[in-house]
Amino acid sequence: MESIVQATATYPNIDAVEIEVGEGTVIEESAVIRGLNGPSTTIKIGENCYIGKNVQIICDHFELGDYSKIHHNTNVHGYKPCVIGHNAWVGQYSIIDSIGGTTIGNNCGIGAHSQLWSHIKYGDTLEGCRFFSESSLMVGNDVWFVGHCIVSPIKAEDKSMAMVGSVVTKNMEYNQIYAGSPARSLSEKIGPQFEEVSLDEKMEKMNMHMKEAGISAQKVKVVSNITEFNFDDDVSYFDVASRTYTKKRSTNEVQFMKYLLPEKGKFVPYE
């Protein structure tokens, strides 16, 4: 109870029974975070996140992973859980609906003015309207809705991508790029979102990034396999194969993560 009271005092704009807010997270004073009809049951926001001005999160259960950003005037709402993973980037004036339940994986980008929906309802069913549904929206890891996208309650597989202005009405397949209204795959013409990169290339790039960011090699180490992790020391290990790191919360680790995001490299805590 003491931690909840402290969190409420620190973040008076959060109204919830259970509140968890990680270190280094900034929530603008004008943001509103609560449940649909009173306090949320659970609000969990990770470390080093940013919730922008006039953001509304109106959910009974909401989770946001580390190093995620939700920019100004975005609206997140729904009475089923909305769970968003690590390293998310949500552009301004976006809508994320969880009336049917919404799960968004790690490393996902939602460009400005996009709308992600998990329900279709308005028409008078007594009069015979046929369009009434609540269905979960499932978004995998490394999915990117570039901007001004409208997304129905679909399943977007890992590494799929929708170009600007896409209207997505069907499932998005692994590492395929979609565009248009309704959106269709263009990957046969323009290729996938991700290409293969060797471990050696990844190691070389990460070591270069460490030098550019001025990161101490005694506090952060880049490895190619999680078997090289040493959980007993105070070093933050970054494994380029699994894209995970040992979370030690050191100044060098946080500095490096912020330097890498959003486009140089994305890592999630090893669990």
Kinemage of the C-alpha trace (Angstrom):
@kinemage 1
@onewidth
@group {chain A} dominant
@subgroup {mainchain}
@vectorlist {calphas} color= white
{ca met a 1} P 0.000 0.000 0.000
{ca glu a 2} L 2.851 2.392 0.797
{ca ser a 3} L 4.253 2.149 -2.751
{ca ile a 4} L 0.811 2.837 -4.207
{ca val a 5} L 0.410 5.930 -2.030
{ca gln a 6} L 3.848 7.157 -3.056
{ca ala a 7} L 3.093 6.575 -6.737
{ca thr a 8} L -0.220 8.419 -6.405
{ca ala a 9} L 1.544 11.371 -4.779
{ca thr a 10} L 4.204 11.388 -7.494
{ca tyr a 11} L 1.715 10.948 -10.343
{ca pro a 12} L -1.560 12.587 -9.259
{ca asn a 13} L -2.927 12.208 -12.796
{ca ile a 14} L -2.987 8.394 -12.417
{ca asp a 15} L -6.132 6.986 -10.836
{ca ala a 16} L -5.751 3.241 -10.260
{ca val a 17} L -5.925 0.600 -7.559
{ca glu a 18} L -2.513 -0.809 -8.509
{ca ile a 19} L 0.122 1.595 -9.850
{ca glu a 20} L 3.626 0.721 -11.026
{ca val a 21} L 5.776 3.371 -12.681
{ca gly a 22} L 9.439 2.645 -13.426
{ca glu a 23} L 12.497 4.769 -12.798
{ca gly a 24} L 13.227 7.595 -15.231
{ca thr a 25} L 9.685 7.748 -16.597
{ca val a 26} L 8.186 11.161 -17.380
{ca ile a 27} L 4.416 11.678 -17.436
{ca glu a 28} L 3.264 15.165 -18.433
{ca glu a 29} L 0.904 16.871 -15.985
{ca ser a 30} L -1.853 17.221 -18.572
{ca ala a 31} L -1.989 13.458 -19.240
{ca val a 32} L -4.997 11.600 -17.830
{ca ile a 33} L -4.692 7.936 -16.816
{ca arg a 34} L -7.728 6.192 -15.285
{ca gly a 35} L -10.337 3.482 -15.763
{ca leu a 36} L -13.531 3.729 -17.775
{ca asn a 37} L -15.798 4.388 -14.815
{ca gly a 38} L -13.398 5.336 -12.052
{ca pro a 39} L -9.989 4.023 -11.048
{ca ser a 40} L -8.192 1.505 -13.257
{ca thr a 41} L -7.561 -1.895 -11.769
{ca thr a 42} L -3.927 -1.921 -12.906
{ca ile a 43} L -1.582 0.631 -14.486
{ca lys a 44} L 1.961 -0.602 -15.150
{ca ile a 45} L 4.398 1.697 -16.939
{ca gly a 46} L 8.011 0.645 -17.387
{ca glu a 47} L 11.297 2.459 -16.939
{ca asn a 48} L 12.479 5.484 -18.947
{ca cys a 49} L 9.119 5.953 -20.679
{ca tyr a 50} L 7.484 9.168 -21.821
{ca ile a 51} L 3.752 9.977 -21.737
{ca gly a 52} L 3.136 13.243 -23.564
{ca lys a 53} L 0.874 16.216 -23.073
{ca asn a 54} L -2.889 15.648 -23.197
{ca val a 55} L -2.504 11.885 -23.606
{ca gln a 56} L -5.585 10.022 -22.402
{ca ile a 57} L -5.223 6.434 -21.216
{ca ile a 58} L -8.671 5.287 -20.170
{ca cys a 59} L -8.355 1.551 -19.537
{ca asp a 60} L -9.150 -0.726 -16.645
{ca his a 61} L -5.883 -2.592 -17.281
{ca phe a 62} L -2.951 -0.951 -19.080
{ca glu a 63} L 0.688 -2.007 -19.391
{ca leu a 64} L 3.562 -0.274 -21.186
{ca gly a 65} L 7.120 -1.629 -21.447
{ca asp a 66} L 10.461 0.090 -20.851
{ca tyr a 67} L 11.742 2.922 -23.066
{ca ser a 68} L 8.344 3.449 -24.690
{ca lys a 69} L 6.936 6.773 -25.823
{ca ile a 70} L 3.328 7.867 -26.258
{ca his a 71} L 3.259 11.333 -27.769
{ca his a 72} L 0.830 14.174 -27.213
{ca asn a 73} L -2.926 14.020 -27.753
{ca thr a 74} L -2.983 10.254 -28.176
{ca asn a 75} L -6.028 8.372 -26.870
{ca val a 76} L -5.861 4.818 -25.506
{ca his a 77} L -9.189 3.401 -24.331
{ca gly a 78} L -11.143 0.214 -23.685
{ca tyr a 79} L -12.510 -2.063 -20.997
{ca lys a 80} L -10.396 -5.075 -21.951
{ca pro a 81} L -6.637 -5.095 -21.279
{ca cys a 82} L -4.275 -3.044 -23.423
{ca val a 83} L -0.717 -4.366 -23.200
{ca ile a 84} L 2.147 -2.711 -25.099
{ca gly a 85} L 5.714 -4.066 -25.009
{ca his a 86} L 9.145 -2.504 -24.691
{ca asn a 87} L 10.538 0.217 -26.985
{ca ala a 88} L 7.167 1.283 -28.378
{ca trp a 89} L 6.826 4.582 -30.223
{ca val a 90} L 3.312 5.995 -30.603
{ca gly a 91} L 3.014 9.198 -32.607
{ca gln a 92} L 0.844 12.174 -31.740
{ca tyr a 93} L -2.936 12.171 -32.251
{ca ser a 94} L -3.122 8.386 -32.490
{ca ile a 95} L -5.937 6.171 -31.215
{ca ile a 96} L -5.459 2.714 -29.689
{ca asp a 97} L -8.733 0.969 -28.871
{ca ser a 98} L -8.914 -2.062 -26.554
{ca ile a 99} L -12.654 -2.608 -26.306
{ca gly a 100} L -12.005 -6.040 -27.834
{ca gly a 101} L -8.594 -6.370 -26.181
{ca thr a 102} L -5.293 -5.176 -27.647
{ca thr a 103} L -1.808 -6.657 -27.392
{ca ile a 104} L 1.170 -4.947 -29.051
{ca gly a 105} L 4.580 -6.608 -28.911
{ca asn a 106} L 8.086 -5.250 -28.437
{ca asn a 107} L 9.790 -2.712 -30.717
{ca cys a 108} L 6.623 -1.518 -32.456
{ca gly a 109} L 6.076 1.834 -34.136
{ca ile a 110} L 2.689 3.496 -34.549
{ca gly a 111} L 3.030 6.610 -36.666
{ca ala a 112} L 1.223 9.861 -35.991
{ca his a 113} L -2.530 10.075 -36.588
{ca ser a 114} L -2.920 6.287 -36.795
{ca gln a 115} L -5.976 4.447 -35.489
{ca leu a 116} L -5.879 0.885 -34.171
{ca trp a 117} L -9.301 -0.649 -33.511
{ca ser a 118} L -10.554 -3.796 -31.761
{ca his a 119} L -14.283 -3.316 -32.269
{ca ile a 120} L -16.908 -2.371 -34.825
{ca lys a 121} L -20.216 -1.159 -33.457
{ca tyr a 122} L -22.613 1.712 -33.795
{ca gly a 123} L -25.504 0.720 -36.071
{ca asp a 124} L -28.902 -0.190 -34.585
{ca thr a 125} L -28.936 -3.988 -34.138
{ca leu a 126} L -32.636 -3.903 -33.243
{ca glu a 127} L -33.203 -2.501 -36.706
{ca gly a 128} L -31.061 -5.276 -38.169
{ca cys a 129} L -27.611 -3.735 -38.467
{ca arg a 130} L -25.216 -6.585 -39.296
{ca phe a 131} L -22.003 -4.855 -38.246
{ca phe a 132} L -21.358 -5.426 -34.558
{ca ser a 133} L -18.231 -7.103 -33.238
{ca glu a 134} L -15.547 -6.993 -30.584
{ca ser a 135} L -12.405 -8.854 -31.561
{ca ser a 136} L -8.848 -8.769 -30.234
{ca leu a 137} L -6.150 -6.814 -32.032
{ca met a 138} L -2.878 -8.768 -31.941
{ca val a 139} L 0.296 -6.989 -33.034
{ca gly a 140} L 3.578 -8.905 -32.960
{ca asn a 141} L 7.150 -7.713 -32.461
{ca asp a 142} L 8.875 -5.160 -34.718
{ca val a 143} L 5.643 -4.177 -36.448
{ca trp a 144} L 5.523 -0.698 -37.960
{ca phe a 145} L 2.441 1.293 -38.912
{ca val a 146} L 4.201 4.173 -40.639
{ca gly a 147} L 1.574 6.865 -40.095
{ca his a 148} L -2.060 7.817 -40.795
{ca cys a 149} L -2.866 4.086 -40.787
{ca ile a 150} L -6.301 2.723 -39.947
{ca val a 151} L -6.151 -0.825 -38.613
{ca ser a 152} L -9.087 -3.179 -38.037
{ca pro a 153} L -9.004 -5.936 -35.374
{ca ile a 154} L -6.479 -8.122 -37.179
{ca lys a 155} L -3.335 -10.087 -36.390
{ca ala a 156} L -0.104 -8.435 -37.520
{ca glu a 157} L 2.743 -10.938 -37.483
{ca asp a 158} L 6.299 -10.048 -36.471
{ca lys a 159} L 8.192 -7.551 -38.662
{ca ser a 160} L 5.172 -6.709 -40.809
{ca met a 161} L 4.750 -3.110 -41.940
{ca ala a 162} L 1.970 -0.875 -43.259
{ca met a 163} L 2.970 2.141 -45.337
{ca val a 164} L 1.600 5.613 -44.704
{ca gly a 165} L -2.153 5.944 -45.208
{ca ser a 166} L -2.828 2.211 -45.273
{ca val a 167} L -6.269 0.868 -44.387
{ca val a 168} L -5.575 -2.572 -42.928
{ca thr a 169} L -8.573 -4.911 -42.935
{ca lys a 170} L -6.867 -8.343 -43.107
{ca asn a 171} L -4.069 -10.093 -41.242
{ca met a 172} L -0.508 -8.988 -41.990
{ca glu a 173} L 1.990 -11.767 -42.644
{ca tyr a 174} L 5.550 -12.097 -41.329
{ca asn a 175} L 7.985 -9.472 -42.698
{ca gln a 176} L 5.585 -8.314 -45.407
{ca ile a 177} L 5.026 -4.674 -46.388
{ca tyr a 178} L 1.456 -3.487 -47.038
{ca ala a 179} L -0.008 -0.374 -48.618
{ca gly a 180} L -3.268 0.975 -50.001
{ca ser a 181} L -6.954 0.899 -49.177
{ca pro a 182} L -7.612 -1.887 -48.526
{ca ala a 183} L -3.962 -2.651 -47.819
{ca arg a 184} L -2.252 -5.337 -49.889
{ca ser a 185} L 1.265 -6.777 -49.721
{ca leu a 186} L 3.866 -5.060 -51.908
{ca ser a 187} L 6.772 -7.233 -50.806
{ca glu a 188} L 7.037 -9.063 -54.117
{ca lys a 189} L 7.798 -5.687 -55.708
{ca ile a 190} L 9.743 -3.813 -53.037
{ca gly a 191} L 10.988 -6.578 -50.740
{ca pro a 192} L 10.482 -7.135 -47.000
{ca gln a 193} L 10.891 -4.663 -44.155
{ca phe a 194} L 13.879 -6.587 -42.732
{ca glu a 195} L 16.845 -8.169 -44.508
{ca glu a 196} L 19.261 -10.708 -43.077
{ca val a 197} L 22.231 -9.286 -41.149
{ca ser a 198} L 25.060 -11.546 -39.954
{ca leu a 199} L 26.117 -11.706 -36.319
{ca asp a 200} L 29.540 -10.348 -37.286
{ca glu a 201} L 27.928 -7.312 -38.913
{ca lys a 202} L 25.735 -6.741 -35.868
{ca met a 203} L 28.719 -6.986 -33.529
{ca glu a 204} L 30.679 -4.522 -35.636
{ca lys a 205} L 27.810 -2.020 -35.704
{ca met a 206} L 27.156 -2.296 -31.966
{ca asn a 207} L 30.807 -1.773 -31.075
{ca met a 208} L 30.842 1.249 -33.359
{ca his a 209} L 27.717 2.601 -31.635
{ca met a 210} L 29.385 2.155 -28.237
{ca lys a 211} L 32.350 4.253 -29.336
{ca glu a 212} L 30.121 6.924 -30.875
{ca ala a 213} L 28.034 7.139 -27.698
{ca gly a 214} L 31.096 7.224 -25.441
{ca ile a 215} L 30.017 4.173 -23.452
{ca ser a 216} L 32.438 2.567 -20.992
{ca ala a 217} L 33.513 -0.916 -22.114
{ca gln a 218} L 33.872 -1.816 -18.439
{ca lys a 219} L 30.151 -1.179 -17.802
{ca val a 220} L 28.622 -2.363 -21.097
{ca lys a 221} L 29.670 -5.353 -23.174
{ca val a 222} L 28.361 -6.516 -26.545
{ca val a 223} L 28.208 -10.294 -27.015
{ca ser a 224} L 26.945 -12.702 -29.657
{ca asn a 225} L 25.375 -15.316 -27.368
{ca ile a 226} L 23.522 -15.219 -24.069
{ca thr a 227} L 25.894 -17.866 -22.707
{ca glu a 228} L 28.369 -14.983 -22.314
{ca phe a 229} L 26.061 -13.222 -19.825
{ca asn a 230} L 27.404 -12.917 -16.293
{ca phe a 231} L 24.525 -12.039 -13.997
{ca asp a 232} L 26.742 -11.693 -10.930
{ca asp a 233} L 28.743 -8.633 -11.996
{ca asp a 234} L 27.573 -5.065 -12.577
{ca val a 235} L 28.116 -5.137 -16.362
{ca ser a 236} L 25.200 -4.711 -18.779
{ca tyr a 237} L 25.516 -7.394 -21.463
{ca phe a 238} L 23.858 -6.810 -24.847
{ca asp a 239} L 23.365 -9.964 -26.927
{ca val a 240} L 22.917 -9.185 -30.626
{ca ala a 241} L 21.591 -12.677 -31.433
{ca ser a 242} L 18.633 -12.699 -29.030
{ca arg a 243} L 18.311 -8.880 -28.877
{ca thr a 244} L 18.230 -9.024 -25.083
{ca tyr a 245} L 20.296 -7.364 -22.372
{ca thr a 246} L 20.990 -7.845 -18.676
{ca lys a 247} L 19.193 -5.016 -16.940
{ca lys a 248} L 21.472 -3.376 -14.367
{ca arg a 249} L 20.070 0.181 -14.578
{ca ser a 250} L 23.514 1.758 -14.680
{ca thr a 251} L 24.023 5.232 -16.100
{ca asn a 252} L 25.975 3.763 -19.029
{ca glu a 253} L 23.228 1.228 -19.779
{ca val a 254} L 20.457 3.832 -19.817
{ca gln a 255} L 22.595 6.208 -21.873
{ca phe a 256} L 23.327 3.459 -24.399
{ca met a 257} L 19.685 2.387 -24.691
{ca lys a 258} L 18.584 5.954 -25.302
{ca tyr a 259} L 21.335 6.363 -27.892
{ca leu a 260} L 20.300 3.205 -29.749
{ca leu a 261} L 16.590 4.005 -29.890
{ca pro a 262} L 14.663 4.233 -32.059
{ca glu a 263} L 16.561 3.119 -35.177
{ca lys a 264} L 20.106 2.002 -34.267
{ca gly a 265} L 19.093 -1.099 -32.308
{ca lys a 266} L 16.324 -2.390 -30.069
{ca phe a 267} L 16.881 -4.655 -27.072
{ca val a 268} L 14.537 -5.989 -24.379
{ca pro a 269} L 15.440 -7.183 -20.864
{ca tyr a 270} L 16.545 -10.794 -20.568
{ca glu a 271} L 14.062 -12.803 -18.518
